[in-house]
Amino acid sequence: MDKRALKRQQILEVASGLFRQKGFDATSISEINAIVGGSKSTIYSHFSSKEELFVECMSSETEQYIKSMTIETAGQVRLFRKSPQLVIEQFAVAFLRYICSPDIVDLQRLMISEAGRSGIGELYYERMQKLRSNVSALFTDLMNQNILRKDDPVLAAEYFRSLLQAGFLEPLLLKARKDQPDESEIVMKAQASVNAFMKLYGPEQNEHVAKTSH
């Protein structure tokens, strides 16, 4: 990692800590700058605005995690062609573990609370769409291998995410649930969601679609 990349990472780490601790309004660029050193222009050479820096702090960790998970899942499917559903379930378990972890739930709450400020919500939505393209690319790959029924991979990715989150994430975000889901609950939710997903997108559905189209 070169000097510029190291400085960018340092800015993100400092800013992320301050944003999570104090929120968007109470955190200033001057305060971030005082910790990382240099001038304000250094920060603005990496991020065009405080809003962009905030969104980057809120999304960069998730983006890196999802990218690595989709790459790993694609590789695992190629290794274990006899049980691709099991590999997809493993991806679902890892995804649920991550989005339901206390730090990530807190981050999502913070993002929602600040979404109405100066286009932050729009910026974050754009980043999440780019992130979700990693999952749709994975599904495109699985469709090309006839592991999933050929269809719109973007829509399939949205269904997959919705099935995983339904009835599981919202209680945590709203603090309607006080305890964290344990591993057995996460695994059961992942398996149930993937089973439902495969009823829609499993390869056997290609035959059903073909029959009903005649």
N, C-alpha and C positions, 0 to 999 in steps of 0.2 A: 504494500500500500504506500503510495507516494505521499509527500507532505500535504498536498492539497486534500487528498482523500482522508488523511489522518485528522486534519483540522475540521473537515466536514463532520466526521464521526464524533469528534470531541464536542462540537457545537450541538449535535443531535442528542448526545448523552446528557449534557448539562441542561439543555432546554427541556428535554423530556422530563427530567427530574423536577425541574421548577414548575412546569405546566401541571404535572400530576399533583404536586404539593399545593400549589397556589391557584391554579386555574389560569385561563387565558388572560383576562383583564389585569390581574395582579402581577403578572410576569411581564417584565419589560425587556426590550432588546439590550438596554444599557446594563441591566442586571446580568443577563447572559454573557454579555461582552466582558463585564468586570471579572467573571470567573474564567472564561476561556482565553482572555487576553487579546491584544491587538486592538483594532478599531472597529467601529460599527460597519464600516465599508467591507470589512472582511466577511462579516456575517451576510451582508447583502450581496456579496459576490457569489455566495452559495445558494441563498434563498431570496427571492425577489421581494418578499414581504413577511411580516410576522405571521400572517395567516398561513402562508405556504409552509413556513417552518413548523407551525403547530400541526398541520395536517401530515407533514412528513414524519414528525415525532409519533403521531398517533397511528400511522400506517406502515412504517418501514419494517418494523419487527414482524408484523403479521405477513407482509408481502414476502419477506425472506423465508419465513416458515412454510407458507403455502407453496412457494416455488420449489423448495427442497422436498416437500412431501409429494408433490405431483411428479417430480422427476424420479424419486425413489419408487413410487407406486408403479409408474410406467415400466421401470426396470424389473420390479418384482413380478408383474404380470407376465413379462416375457420369460422369466425364470420358472414360473409356476402356472403354466398354461392349463393344467388340469383343474385348478381351483381358483379361477380369476375372481369369483365372488368373494372368496375368503380374503384375497388381497384388497379388494374394494372395501370390505368390512374393516380391515386393519387401517386403511386410510380414514374411514369414517370415525373409528375410535380415536385416532390421533387428532383429528379435526375437533371432535367434541371435547377431548381432554384440554385442548388448547383454548378454545373459545369460552369454556366454562371455568377456566382457572381464575382465581381471585384477581390477579393483576390485570388480565385481559378484560374481565367483566368491568373492573373499575375504569379501565381505559375507554371501553365502549360507552359507559355512563357519561364520562367526561366529554367524549366526542358528541354525544347526543345533546348534552346540555349547552354546548357551544355552537351547535350546527347553524343557528340563525344569525350568527355574527359575520358580517362582511364577506359573504360567499363561502364561509368555511364548509358548510354542508355540501355545497355544489362541488367544491374542490375535493372533499373526501369521497363523495359519490363517484367522481371520475376516477380517483385512485382505486376504489374498490372494484369498479368495472374492469380496470386493467388487471387487477389481481385475479378476479374471477375468470379472466381469459385463460389463465393457467389451467384452471379446472376444465374449462370447455375444450382446451387443447388436448388435455388428457383424454376426455371423452371422445374427441375426434379420433384419436389414436385407437381407442378401444372399439369404436364403431368400425374403423377400417380393418381391424382384426376380427370382426364379426363376434366380438365378445359382448357388445351392446348392439341393439337394433339401430340401424342407420336412421338418423333424424337430425333435428336441429340441436347441435351440441351445446349451444348457449342456453337454450331453453331447458335442456336436460340438466345442465349445471345448476340452474336456478331451482328446478324441482328438487334436486339432490340436496342442496343447501337448505331449502325450506323444510324438507322432511326431517333433516337432522335437528334443526332448531326448534321445530314445532313443539310447543308445550314443555320445552326443556330450558331454553335460554331466557325467555321473557321473565319467568318468575325470579331468576337470579338478577337480571337487570333492574327489576322493580323492587327488589328486596322483599318480595313476597315469600321467598324461600330463604331460610337462614343458614341451612347446612349446605355443604358442597356435595354434588353427586359423587358417589364412590365408584370404584372401578367396575364393579359388577353391574351397576345401573347404567353406566356409560356404555358398556359392552352390549347390554340388552337393548338399549335405545339404538345403537349403531346397527345391530343385526336386524331389528324390526324395520328400521328406515331403509336399509339396503334391500331387504326382502320386498318391501313395497315398491322400491325403485326398480328392481329387476322385473317385477310384474308388468311394469310399463315399458321398460327398455331392455329386457333380456332378449337374447338372440332368437328365442322361440317366438317372440312377438312378430318377427319378420314374416313368418308363415301366416300368422293370424291376419296381419295387415294385407298380405297378398291375397288371401282367400276372400276377405270382406270387400276388397276393391274390385272383384270380378262380379 
